[in-house]
Amino acid sequence: MRILLCLLLLLMPIHHKSFASNKAMTDEESYIKRMELYKRVEVVTNIPWYYIAAVDHYERSIRSVRNDLPKTNGITGIYFKPVVWTGYLNPDRNDTHPLSIQLFNGIGIDGNGDGKASIYDDADILFSFANHILNYGVDEDHFKIALWEYYKRDKTVSIILEKAKLYKHFGRLDLNHKTFPMPRGYNFTYHNTWGAARGWGGRRIHEGTDIFAGYGVPVRSTSYGIVEMKGWNRFGGWRVGIRDINNTYHYYAHLNGFSKKLKVGQIVEPGTLIGSVGSTGYGPPGTSGKFPPHLHYGMYKDNGRTEWSFDPYPYLKQWERLDRIRASKK
């Protein structure tokens, strides 16, 4: 498969060069350059662009929150260890010669036709991962197998597939817009309660922010994402979990009920109705009224190894302010 891809690249010269430079790009420029590369990979390999985009952004997201991985320098996010790129038995960890890398079973290939397989070149990086996928197949089932063989983690596979689903549905890369979980015009109040001791449920910290409001106040998705969970929890009551494009899991608890159309696997966007404020939880399904009505809103980040809670309060304040600014411009 490596030989076939190399032949295709030779027959179809790619004039892309690495976009890594000291010149800072705007977000919009980065999205355009990435999409150009993803579409080029699709043309040459027949791998849907949103598969490559999903892997690329997954790795970009985990590199932003892990200290054991280098930060991104180019416009792509996929990281290969030098030993994986050049081959485990290759004595030259800086090898950029495609043939010698192939000889030592390294993953690196020449993706832009410049005669080098550079671990720092954006096109080389994307085509090298594409070549790994081609060893299995380009349909979704074989793509899953390729991801599992590379990452060896079920959750990583599911997160990347969710990203691909979002990119395919919306047809663009910029899916970072956020909004406050409750619409303007309703009364609510909240303070920074993340990390505080809980009054119920044993000795554990409060992993979220409580937004107090009246029964039935609408609760909305704050982000683009996929509904991963919907149902009852003896502490959280009726609750919903949504994973966004940046590996962040948004948790909505103590709901009075769900939107009738809401279902697991559904694609949502900022402002999609998911339920309403309630006081459910701390008992069997349907238990309500043990505390004042409020929305418990939590945020959890997956870093490729584990998932951990972080403080949503500053984000909520920012989203509330942005909603106010947007409303003033209408």
Residue pairs with C-beta under 8 A, 6 or more apart in sequence:
1 131
1 134
1 135
2 102
2 109
2 131
4 134
5 44
5 45
5 109
5 127
5 130
5 131
5 134
6 98
6 109
6 110
8 44
8 45
9 44
9 109
9 110
9 111
9 113
9 127
10 113
12 43
12 44
13 113
14 40
14 44
14 111
14 112
14 113
14 123
15 112
15 113
16 36
16 37
16 40
16 111
16 112
16 122
16 123
17 112
17 114
17 121
17 123
18 74
18 112
18 118
18 120
18 121
18 122
18 123
18 124
19 25
19 33
19 74
19 75
19 122
20 73
20 74
20 75
20 120
20 121
20 122
25 33
25 75
27 174
28 174
30 75
31 172
31 173
31 174
33 75
34 53
34 56
34 75
34 76
34 173
35 49
35 53
35 172
35 173
37 75
37 76
37 122
37 123
37 126
38 49
38 50
38 52
38 53
38 56
38 126
39 49
40 123
41 47
41 49
41 52
41 126
41 127
41 130
42 48
42 49
42 52
44 127
44 130
45 127
45 130
45 131
45 133
45 134
45 138
46 138
47 130
47 133
47 134
47 138
47 143
48 138
48 164
48 168
49 167
50 163
50 164
50 167
50 168
51 133
51 138
51 143
51 164
52 126
52 129
52 130
53 163
53 164
53 167
53 173
54 160
54 161
54 163
54 164
54 167
55 78
55 129
55 147
55 160
56 76
56 77
56 78
56 126
57 77
57 163
57 173
57 245
57 246
58 77
58 156
58 159
58 160
58 163
58 247
58 304
59 77
59 78
59 79
60 72
60 76
60 77
61 77
61 246
61 247
62 69
62 247
62 302
62 303
62 304
63 69
63 70
63 71
63 72
63 77
63 79
64 71
65 301
65 303
66 303
66 304
69 79
70 79
72 79
73 120
74 120
74 121
74 122
74 125
75 122
76 122
76 125
76 126
78 125
78 126
78 129
80 107
80 108
80 119
80 125
80 128
82 93
82 94
82 119
83 90
83 93
84 106
84 107
85 101
85 106
85 107
85 108
85 117
85 119
85 128
86 92
86 93
86 94
86 95
86 101
86 104
86 106
86 108
87 95
87 101
87 103
87 104
87 105
87 106
88 104
88 105
89 104
89 105
90 100
90 101
90 104
90 106
92 100
95 101
95 104
95 106
96 108
96 116
96 117
96 118
96 119
97 116
97 117
98 108
98 109
98 110
98 115
98 116
98 117
101 108
101 109
101 117
102 109
106 117
107 128
107 129
107 131
107 132
108 117
108 118
108 119
108 124
108 128
109 117
109 124
109 127
109 128
109 131
110 116
110 117
110 124
110 127
111 117
111 121
111 123
111 124
111 125
111 126
111 127
111 128
112 121
112 123
112 124
112 127
114 121
116 124
117 124
117 128
118 124
119 125
132 146
132 150
133 142
133 143
133 146
135 146
136 142
136 143
136 145
136 146
136 149
137 143
137 145
137 146
140 161
143 161
144 157
144 161
147 156
147 157
147 160
147 161
148 154
148 157
151 157
151 304
153 304
155 302
156 304
159 243
159 247
159 302
162 225
162 226
162 228
162 243
163 245
165 226
165 267
166 175
166 224
166 225
166 226
166 245
166 267
167 173
167 175
169 267
170 224
175 224
175 244
175 245
176 224
176 245
176 246
177 223
177 224
177 269
177 270
178 222
178 223
178 270
178 315
178 318
178 319
178 322
179 220
179 222
179 270
179 271
179 319
179 322
179 323
180 220
180 222
180 316
180 319
180 320
180 323
181 211
181 219
181 220
181 221
181 222
181 252
181 295
181 297
181 316
182 188
182 211
182 213
182 217
182 218
182 219
182 220
182 277
182 295
183 218
183 220
184 323
184 324
184 327
186 213
186 214
186 217
186 218
187 213
187 214
188 211
188 212
188 213
188 217
189 211
189 212
189 213
190 209
190 210
190 211
190 212
190 313
190 316
191 209
191 210
191 313
192 209
192 311
192 313
193 206
193 208
193 209
193 210
193 313
194 206
194 207
194 208
194 209
194 309
194 310
194 311
194 312
194 313
195 205
195 206
195 311
196 205
196 206
197 203
197 205
197 206
198 204
198 205
198 206
199 291
200 235
200 282
200 290
200 291
201 235
201 282
207 298
207 300
207 309
208 251
208 253
208 296
208 297
208 298
208 299
208 309
208 312
209 296
209 297
209 298
209 311
209 312
209 313
209 316
210 294
210 295
210 296
210 297
211 277
211 294
211 295
211 297
211 316
212 292
212 293
212 294
213 277
213 293
213 294
213 295
214 277
214 293
215 256
215 276
215 277
215 278
215 279
215 293
216 256
216 276
216 277
217 276
217 277
218 273
218 276
219 252
219 255
219 273
219 274
219 275
219 276
219 277
219 295
220 270
220 271
220 272
220 273
220 274
221 242
221 250
221 268
221 269
221 270
221 271
221 272
221 274
222 250
222 270
222 319
223 242
223 244
223 245
223 248
223 250
223 268
223 269
223 270
224 244
224 245
224 267
224 268
224 269
224 270
225 242
225 243
225 244
225 245
225 250
225 267
225 268
226 242
226 243
226 265
226 266
226 267
226 268
227 240
227 241
227 242
227 262
227 263
227 264
227 265
227 266
227 268
227 274
228 241
228 242
228 243
228 249
228 264
229 239
229 240
229 241
229 264
230 239
230 240
230 241
230 258
230 262
230 263
230 264
231 238
231 239
232 238
232 239
232 280
232 285
233 239
233 253
233 281
234 281
234 282
234 283
234 284
235 253
235 281
235 282
236 251
236 253
236 254
236 281
236 296
237 253
237 254
237 255
237 278
237 279
237 280
237 281
237 282
237 287
237 288
238 253
238 254
238 255
238 256
238 257
238 258
238 275
238 278
238 280
238 281
239 251
239 252
239 253
239 254
239 255
240 251
240 252
240 255
240 258
240 262
240 274
240 275
241 249
241 250
241 251
241 252
242 249
242 250
242 252
242 268
242 274
243 249
243 250
244 250
247 301
247 302
247 303
248 299
248 300
248 301
248 302
249 299
249 300
249 301
249 302
249 307
250 297
250 298
250 299
251 296
251 297
251 298
251 299
251 300
252 274
252 275
252 295
252 296
252 297
253 281
253 295
253 296
253 297
253 298
254 277
254 278
254 279
254 280
254 281
254 291
254 293
254 294
254 295
254 296
255 274
255 275
255 276
255 277
255 278
255 280
255 295
256 275
256 276
256 277
256 278
256 279
256 280
256 288
256 293
257 275
257 276
257 278
258 274
258 275
259 272
259 273
259 274
259 275
262 273
262 274
262 275
268 274
277 293
277 294
277 295
278 288
278 293
279 288
279 289
279 290
279 291
279 292
279 293
279 294
280 286
280 287
280 288
281 287
281 288
281 290
282 290
282 291
283 290
297 312
297 316
298 309
298 312
299 309
299 310
299 311
299 312
299 315
300 307
300 308
300 309
300 310
301 307
301 308
301 310
